Amino acid sequence: MALTNTEILNVKPQSKAFKLYDELGLFLQVTPTGGKWWRFKYRFDGKEKLLSFGTYPDVSLANARERRDQARKLIASNPPIDPSGKRKDDKAERVANKTNTFELWAGKWWQHWHASKSPRHAEYVKRRLETDIYPSLGKLPINEIVADQVVDAVKAIAARGALDIAKRAHQTIGQVFRYAIAHGKESKALRNPATDIKPSDIIETRKKENYARIEIKELPQLLRAIDVSNSLPLTRLAVKLMALTFVRTSELIGARWSEFDFEAEQWRVPAERMKMKTQHIVPLSRQSIHILESLKTLTGNGEMVFPNQNNHSKPMSNNTILKALEVMGYKGRMTGHGFRGLASTALHEQGFDHQHIELQLAHQERNEVSAAYNHALYLKQRTAMMQSWADYLDELKAGAKVFPFKQA
C-alpha cells in the first residue's frame, strides 16, 4: 500500500535501518538515528540501481513521488536515459559553469585584444570591466547570460549619469561574447545577447552640444585680449599656441619637449595621446616656434611643456585654458576646443583642400592599411597651410585689412 504522511510522521527508529515502501520503486529508509531518506530503486541496462531524493521532511512525500515520476520518464524515453548518469552530468555541468564565467572569458578576450592597443587605453578598458561590468555579469556562466542581464548591467552604469561609459560597456560586452563564441567548444557560448539591443534602446540620448566659440569677426578682439590678459605667462602662451595649432586641449596640455623637432619645425604627437591612435604631425609656423622658444625659458628644463603648478611631472589642468578665456570675458562664448572650429571654418572659406584641413584636425578616418603613413599625408601642403593660418591671425590681431589668404 502507498505511504501516507501520518505513517511517516509516526514511524519510530529501530536498532537497525529499515524501509517503508511507497509505490513504483519509491521507499523511505529509516536509520537508527531517526533519519528518513528517500530512495528510488530501478533497473537500467539489466542492473539494479538506487537514486537518492533527499531526506524527509525537507523533501515531502508529494515531492519525492514527483521526482520518482521524472526519473521513470527518463528511463522510458527513447533512447532510455539513466537518471543517475544524468544527475552526474548535470552536476558536472554546474561545476563547469561556476568556472566558465563571463569574467573568465573577458579576461581571455582582453589578453587577446590589448596587444594592439596603447597601454593606457588597454588599462582603461580593463579597469572599466572590473568596476562596471564584473559586479553584475562577472560570476555568471557566459553561456547562460541573456539580453535582460546585459540590459540591467548597462542601465546600472547609465543610472549614475555615465552615459558614454554605459555605451562603451555595451560595446565591450559584445566584444567579449564574440570572442567566447569564436571559442565555443570551450565556452559553450552560442550567441551574443548584446546584439539583441542597441544602446539607444535603453540609454537616454543627450542632445549633442557644440563647443562654444565666437564668430570669426570677433577673433581679432580675442587675440588682442589674450596678449593683455592677467593670466600666468605659461597659461597665456598655452592659449596662443592652441590658437596657432588648433590641437585638442588634451593634446596641448600633455605635450612633452621630446615631441618637438625644432630642426624639422614639427610637433609629432605620439599615437597613444591621439584620439585616432595614430601619430599626428603638427607643422610649426614661425609664430609657433617663437612661442615654443619663450616656453623653453619657463619649462625647458622639465619633461612637460605645460606642467602642473603643484606637480611638474603632471600636465596643467584641462580647465586652465577654459578658465583663462572666462577671465578674459569669454565665459560661455569660447572654449579651447573652439579654436578648432574657427580654424576649420576659416580655412574652408579661404579655399584650402577639405582633406588637408581634416587631416590637420586629426579627423580623418584611418584604416589598417593607411594608418602607418596617414599622419604624414599631404605634409607639404599642410605645412604651407599652417603658416598661412598663423600669418592670418597676426594680420587680424594687427587690425590690418585682411584679404582672403591663398592656398600655397
N, C-alpha and C positions, 0 to 999 in steps of 0.2 A: 504493500500500500504506500501511497505517496506520503511524504513527511508533511507535518503541519508546524506552524510557528510555535504553537503551545508545546508540542512534543519536544522541540529543540530547546525551548527555554527551560523546561523542567528536567531535562536529562542531567544525570549526575555522573561525574567521572568515576572510573573504576581503577583497580590496581594495574590493569593493562589497557592499552588502546583498543577501542572497538569502533564499529561502523554502524551508522544509521542510514539505511538505503532510501533513496527517493525513487526516481524513475529514469529509464533510458540511460543508465550508466552513472548517474549522479549520486554521490553519497557524502555523508558528513563523517569525518573521522574525529573521534573524541579522545583526547590524550589524557593520561593520568593526572596531569596538572590542570585540567579543565579547559584546555584549548580545543576549539572546534574548527577543523579545517575542511573546506570544500574540496572534493576530488571528483574528477570525471574519468571513468575508465572506458577505453575504447580500443578497437583493433585497427591497425593500419599496416598494409603490406604483410598481413598474416601475423603480426606481432601485437601483443597486448601492451598498451601504454596508459600512463596516468598524466593528467593535466591538473594543476592546482589553480583554484579560483580565489584564493584568499581565505580569510577567517570570518566566522560569524561572531558578532552581528555586523561587523564592518561591511561584509557582503551579505545582503539579505537573502532569504530563500528565493524570492522572486528574481533577484538579480543573478543568483547562481544558476537558476534554470534558464535565464536569458543567455548567459554565457555558454551554457551547455548546448543550447539550440544553435547558437552561432558556430560552435565547433562542429556540430553534426552537419551543418550546411557545407562547411569546408570539406569534410570527409566525403560528402555526397556529390561534390562538384565534379565537373568534367574538364580537365583531369582532376583526380582527387588531390586534396591538399592536406598535409599533416598539420593539425593545429599546433602541436609542439614545435615543429620546424618553423612555422610561420611566426610564432612568438619569438623564437630566437632571431629570425631575420629582422623582425620589427625592432627588437632591442638593439641589434647591431646597427640598424639604420638610425635609430635615435642617438646612439653614441656617436655615430659618424656625423650626424647633423650638428651635434654640440661643438664639433671642431671644424665643420665645413661652413664657417660663418662668413658674413659679409666682411667683417674686419680682416679675416684671413685673406680673402681674395682681393680686398682693397690694398692690403699690404703688398701682395704679389703684383698687382697692377701697377702700383706706384714704383716698385723696383724696376719694372719693365719700362715704364713711361718716362721716368725722371732723367734717364741718361742723356736725352737730347735736349733737356731744358736747362735754363740757368739755375744755379744752386739756390738763388734767392727765391725764384718762383716755385721751384720744386719744394722747398721747405715751407713756403706759404701754403701750398696745396695740402701738404702732409699735416700741417697744423690745423687747417680747416676740417680735414677728415676727423682728426682726433677731437676737436672741440665741438663741431656742429653735426657730424653725421654718425659717428660711432655711438654716442649716447642713445640714439633711437634705433639704429639699424645694426650696429656692430655685432651684437651677440646672436642675431637671428640667422638661421640657416639660409644661405644665399639662394638655394633652390626652392625655398618656400615663401620668399618675400613677394608680396602682391602690391599692386598700384596704390591701394589705400594707405599702406605703410610708408611708401615713398612720399605720398601727398602729406601725411602727418609730419614727416621729417622736414620737408621743405617749408611747410606752413609754420612750424615751430621757429624756424630761423627768421622767416618774414615777419612773424608776430612781434619781434623785438625791433622792427624797423630796418633790419639789414636786408633790404630787397635785392641789392646786387649780389650779396653773398648767397642769398637763397637761390638765385638763378644759377650762379656758378656751382652751387652744391648739387642742384638738379643735373647739371651737365656732368659733373664728376661721378655721380651715382650711375648715370647712364654709361659712362666710360668703363666703370668697374664691371657692370653687368656684361658689357660686350666682351670684355676680357675673359670673364668667367665662362660665358657661352662658348668662346673660342677654345676653352679647355674643359668642355662639357663632360668628358669621360671622368674627370676628377671632381668637378664641381657639381655635376648633375643639374646645372642650370640650363634651362631650355629656352627661356625667353627673357626679354628685357622689360620689366614693368615700368621703367621710367619713360619708355616711348609711348605709353598709353595716355600720357598727359603732356601738356606744354606749360611752361612757367606762367604764361599769360592766363591759363585756365584757373590758376589758384593763387597767383600773386598779384597784388594791386599794381596797376600800371601808373607810374608817375609821369606827368607831363614833362617832357624834356625841357630843361631850362637852358637857354643860350647864355653864355658867359657875357656879362655886361661889358659893353665897350662904347666909346664915344664915336661920333661921326668923324670922318676923315677931315672935315673942315675945322674940327676942334683940336686936331692933332698939334698944330703949331703952338697953341697956348699950353698944352700939356708938356710938350718938350721943353718949353721955357720954364714951366713950373718945376720940372724935375731939376733943372740947373740951380734954382734958387731955393730949393726945399731945405727944411731943417733936419732932414734925415741924416743919419750917420753916413760918413763918406762911403763905407762899404755897401750900405743899402742903396745909396744914390747911384753908385757905379753899377750895382746889380740891375737896377731898373733900366739904366741906359743900355747895358749890354743885352737885356731882354728885348728892348725895342729894336735894336740893330739885328739880332739873330732870330727873333721870334721863335725860340725853342719853348718847350713846355716848362712850367715852373719847376717841376721835379728834376728835369734835365739840367736846368740852370743852377739851382742851389746845390745840386750834388756834384758839380764839376770839380775835377781834380786837375792839378797842374800837369800831371803826367799825360793828360788827354790832348794837350795843346802842342802843335808843331809850328813854332814861330817861323821857321825857315820856309816851310811849305804854305804858311798862312792858312792853316786848317785847324779846326777843332774836331777831333774824332771821338764822338760819344760812343762808348762800348755797348755791345748788344744787350748786355744784362741790365743796362739802365734805360733802354728804349722800349716804348710800348710795343713796337713791331718786332722786338727781339732780334734785330739785325743792326750792325754798326751804322751810325749816321754821321756823315761828314758835313760840317758847317763851314763853308768858305768864310774866311775872316776878312772883312773890309779893312781899309786903313784906319777907319774910325774905331773899329772893334779892337784892332791891335793896340791903338793908343790907350784905350780903356784898360786893356789887359796889362799894359806896361805900368799904368797907375796902380792897378790892383797888386802888381808884383811888389811894390813898395810896402803894401799893407799886409799881405798874407803869403808872399812868395816863399817864405821860409818853412811853411807848413805843407800839408798834403792837400787840404781843401782850399779852393779858390774863395768860397764864401763860408768860412767856418762859423759855427755857433759861438756866441759870445761867452757862454759858460763852459763849453767843451769843444775845444778846437779840433777834435777828431771827428766831430759830427757837423753836418751842414746846418746853415741857418734855418730857422723855422719856415715852413712853406706859407705861413701867413705874413711874413715880414714884408714882402713886396705889396701885398694887398693892403696892409696897414699903412705903408708909406704912401700909397695912392690915396687912401682915405684922408690922411693928414693934409695932403695937397688940395683937398676939396673935391675928390672924385669918388666919394663913397656911393656905392650903388650905381655908378656910371662907368667905372673902368676897373678891370682886373688885369693881372699879369697875362692871363690867357687871352685877354682882349687884343694884345699886340699881334697875335697870330691872325685873328680875324681882320684887323686893319691891314696887315701886310697882304693877306690873300686878296682882299677887295681891291686895294690899290694896284697891286701887281697885275691882276687880271684886267683892270680898267686900262692900264698902260700897255696892254697887248703882249705881255710875256706868256710864253707857252704854258698851258694848263698843266701839262705833265711835269715841267720843270718846277712849277710852284708846288705841286702836290708832293713831289719828291723832297723838296726843301722843307716842307711842313711835316715830312715823315708820315704822310697819309697813305702813300702808295701801297697797295696790297702786294705782298711778295709771295711767290710760290717757291717750292723747294729748289727748283732749278735756278731761279733768278736771285734767290736770297743772298748768294755768295758775292754777287757783284753789283746788285742794285744800288747799294749805298754810294757807289762811285759813278753811277749813270748820269750822263749829261753834266759832269762836274765843271767843265769849262764854261758852259752856258750858265750854270748856277752861280759860278764864281763872279761872272760879269753882272748877273742879276743882283747879287748881294751887294756889290759895290755901288751899283746904280741906286739901290734902295737906301743905302747909307748916305749917299750924296743928296738924295731927295729929301731925307729927313733934315740934313743940315740946311738945305735951302728953305724948307718950311720954317725951321726954327729962326732963321735969319730974317724971315719976312720978305724974302725975295720973291719976285713974280715967278711962280713955278710953272714951267711948261711940262706937258706930258713927257716923261723920260722915255728914251727909246731902248729897245732891245739891243743888246750887243751881238 
